[in-house]
Amino acid sequence: MKTLARSFAFVLALACSLSLAAEDDFSDVNALGRWVTYYYLNPEPHRVADAIHAASSHGFMKNGQKA
């Protein structure tokens, strides 16, 4: 029974990771902007760290220049 539960947990984790990988990344400034703008309609707290990293790499975290 434990083996069955572990197998189920593994398959569930794999499915979740694949769905997260299917989401668009924030390589485009417009994609990042759309995600931030419409966050309230579809909150995705698991992507906040990626959004902050993308904003930083696009230059949005440099002394408020683009803020």
C-alpha positions in Angstrom: 0.0 0.0 0.0 2.9 2.4 0.8 4.4 1.6 -2.6 1.1 2.5 -4.3 0.9 5.8 -2.4 4.5 6.7 -3.3 3.9 5.9 -6.9 0.8 8.1 -7.0 2.6 10.9 -5.3 5.5 10.6 -7.8 3.1 10.7 -10.8 1.2 13.6 -9.4 4.5 15.6 -8.8 5.6 14.7 -12.3 2.3 15.9 -13.8 2.5 19.2 -11.9 6.1 19.8 -12.9 5.2 19.3 -16.6 2.3 21.7 -16.4 4.6 24.3 -14.8 7.2 23.8 -17.5 4.5 24.3 -20.1 3.8 27.8 -18.9 5.4 30.6 -20.8 8.6 32.0 -19.3 9.2 35.7 -18.8 11.8 36.0 -21.6 9.8 38.8 -23.2 9.1 42.1 -21.4 5.6 42.1 -22.7 4.8 38.6 -21.3 6.1 39.7 -17.9 4.0 42.9 -18.1 0.8 40.9 -19.1 1.4 38.5 -16.2 1.8 41.3 -13.7 -1.1 43.2 -15.0 -3.6 40.3 -14.9 -2.2 38.6 -11.9 -5.3 39.4 -9.9 -7.4 37.4 -12.4 -5.3 34.3 -12.2 -3.0 34.4 -9.2 0.1 32.1 -9.6 2.2 32.6 -6.4 4.5 29.8 -7.5 5.7 32.0 -10.3 6.5 35.2 -8.3 10.1 34.3 -7.8 10.5 33.7 -11.6 8.8 37.0 -12.3 11.1 38.9 -9.9 14.2 37.2 -11.5 12.9 38.1 -15.0 12.2 41.7 -13.9 15.7 42.0 -12.6 17.3 40.5 -15.7 15.3 42.9 -17.9 16.7 45.8 -15.8 13.6 46.7 -13.8 15.5 46.5 -10.4 18.3 49.0 -11.1 17.7 52.0 -8.8 14.1 52.4 -10.0 15.1 53.5 -13.4 12.3 51.7 -15.2 9.9 51.5 -12.3 
